[in-house]
Amino acid sequence: MIEKLIREKKAVIGVIGLGYVGLPLVRLFIEKGFPAYGFDIDSKKPGMLRAGKSYIKHIDFSFFKSVCRSGKFVPTSDFKLLKKTDAVIICVPTPIDERKEPDLSPVVKTGETVSKYLHKGQLIVLESTTYPGTTREVLLPILERSGLKAEKDFYLAFSPEREDPGNKKFNTKNIPKVVGGYGRISRELAAQLYGSVVDRVIPVSSCEAAEATKMLENTFRAVNIALVNELKILFQRMGIDIWEVVNTCATKPFGYMPFYPGPGWGGHCIPVDPYYLVWKAKEYDIPLKFIELAGEVNTMMPEYVVEVVSEALNRQKKSIKGSSILILGVAYKRDIDDVRESPALIVMDILEKKGADLKYFDPYVKKLSSHRHKREMKSEKELKPALRSADCVVILTDHTGIDYDAVFKASKLIVDTRNAIKGSNKTNKKVLIA
């Protein structure tokens, strides 16, 4: 039985989706002595892993090159090899469509593939962030098309990913792992599996409770980011430094948690997950107006940034059209190469449409191509010349490796959305806060 295999670390682990969530997870299982397969529909990724070539900068790919050679890890796009696995963990994207409604096609397609190769005794765990009910209402029926029954022939659980790319303090191992099962046996097996590799497992009563946990975590963040972004606009008009206020509030030892403003919201979770909950709530005739309003506030922030850029250039008797604008940082947060849902992309799109001569510098993102840009852009190779030639520098991501004193000295005009410019430089007339 799989319980014995897990206990003896002989259970073969299959992780579907070799990205920001799947790679750290499969690495952890390998480090703890489990044999593992990694599956991805992108046929380039297995080869890159075997060669130790990085496609996610903050992850050490030399480790994967080593374990591929030793045979401890097999990255592949051949999903027939799912037959060889004892536990399958699904880490695929869950985006929203243009109407801000859930797009579960990656989960559905993956479920259909897993169903083809499902065998008795296998444990299936969904980690993809989604609305409460997805595991039971969407994934379960697909898996049972195999003729096997959950909790009898195979086991099914949901365990939300809690990755924070680039976080040096918290990682897959030391972040508590929430686990909810379709039934008691499924929950216990999933808890045993994760408990063999992470520091702490938190079992909950159901898949729905686990799914709702992730929804609340990310919606909590989205709402508070909206609050501080809205107050930033007000306090800026009042001549009050929002960052000073937030940091002062943080000295209170109870009843407060600091959230910091920025040019919008980004990443795969925060701009997406609240809409999953809003969509599901309609099934119960419950309008989530508070959450929708938070989405509106965060979505309009890139427009506000562009307004400040326009104001800054107007002070120099220039307009956005024809001005050379350098975007400093395009990743959705500092010290990573992830541009998913980055507000920088929206700011850049608006500025381009207004006729700006646009360039960017980001030490983590050498090339930039997205649905928002018809052309591929490349990061400027040298920062100082790019700063000197720009009519305006817009700081959208505050990577820690950048010398912001040097940025201040070399720039003609700066719009700072991240509080990167400090001290007396911050109050200089050539610096505007957005």
C-alpha positions, 0 to 999 in steps of 0.5 A, a space after each residue: 500500500 502507498 502508506 508503506 511506500 511513503 514511510 519507506 521513502 520508496 513512493 515514486 513522486 510525479 509532479 506535473 508543472 515544472 515552474 515556480 511551484 512544481 520545481 521547489 516541491 519536486 526538489 524537496 522530495 528528491 532531497 528527502 530521498 524519494 524517486 521522482 518524475 517531473 512532467 511538463 507540456 513544455 518539451 523544452 523544460 526537461 532538456 534544460 533541467 538535464 543540462 542545468 540551464 536555468 529558466 527560473 533565476 532564483 532556482 538552482 538548476 545545477 541541482 537538477 542536472 546532478 540528480 538527473 545524471 544520478 537517475 533520482 529525477 526524470 524530467 519528461 513530457 511523456 505523460 505515459 510515465 505517470 503509470 510509474 508513479 505512486 503519488 501525483 501532485 498537480 501544480 498547473 496554472 489557474 488563470 482568469 480570462 478576459 472577463 475575469 472568470 476562472 479558466 480551469 482548462 489547465 486543471 481539466 486537461 491535466 485531470 484528463 491526462 492523469 485519468 488515462 494512467 490512473 491506477 489503484 492505490 495512487 494518491 492525487 493531490 491538486 496544488 493549483 490555487 482555485 475556488 472552493 469546490 474545484 477538487 470535488 466538483 471538477 477534478 473528481 468526476 474527471 478522474 473517476 472516468 477511469 472507472 476507479 472510485 475515490 477513497 476506495 481505489 485511489 485517493 484525492 486531496 487538495 493542498 494549496 501551494 504557498 510559494 513566495 518566489 525569492 523569499 530567503 526566509 520562508 521556503 517549501 520546507 518551512 512553510 506550514 502545509 495545509 492538507 484537505 482530503 476528499 475523505 479521511 484516508 485521502 487526508 491522512 495519506 496526503 498529510 503523511 506524504 507532505 509530512 515526510 518532507 516539510 516541517 509542519 502539516 496542518 490537516 483540515 476537514 475537507 478539500 473545500 476548507 483547504 481551497 478556501 484557506 488559500 482564497 482567504 489568504 490571497 484575498 486578505 492581501 489583495 484588499 489590504 494592498 488596495 487600501 494602502 494604494 488608495 490612501 497613498 493617492 490621498 496622502 500624496 495630495 496632502 503632502 504626507 509620506 505614506 511609507 512613513 505612516 505605514 512604518 510608524 503604524 507597524 510599531 504597534 505590537 498588536 492589531 496591525 500588519 504593514 502593507 506597502 503601496 506600489 504601481 498595482 498588483 502582480 504575480 500569479 496569485 493576488 491579481 487572480 485569486 479574488 476573482 475566483 472567489 467572486 465568480 464562485 460566490 455568484 452561484 450562491 447569490 452573494 455579491 462580494 462587493 468589497 473584494 470587487 472594489 479592491 480589484 478596481 482600486 488595484 487595477 487602476 493604479 498603473 493609470 495613476 502612475 502614468 498620470 504622475 509621469 505626465 505631471 512630472 514631464 509637464 513640469 519640464 515642459 515636455 509631454 509623454 509623446 516623444 519623451 524618452 522614458 526608462 522603466 526601472 524594473 519590470 518583474 512583479 516584485 523585487 529580485 525575481 524574474 517573474 513578470 506574470 501579471 506585472 503592473 509594469 507591463 500595463 504601465 509600459 503599454 499605456 506609455 507606448 500608446 501615448 507615444 513614449 520612446 520606451 526602454 527598460 532595465 531589469 537585471 533579472 529580465 533580459 527579454 520581455 515579450 507578452 500579449 501586451 507588446 507586439 515586439 520583443 524588448 530587451 533590457 538595456 545592457 548598461 544602467 548608467 547610460 540609460 539613466 542619463 539619456 532618459 527624460 524620465 526614469 520610472 521605478 516600478 520594481 525595487 530590485 535590491 542590487 541597484 544603487 538608488 543613490 547612483 540612480 538619483 544622481 544620474 537621472 534628470 527626472 524620477 517617478 518612484 512607485 516603490 520608495 526606492 529613493 531615500 532621505 533628502 533625495 526623496 524630497 528633491 524636486 526632480 523626484 515625484 512619488 507615485 
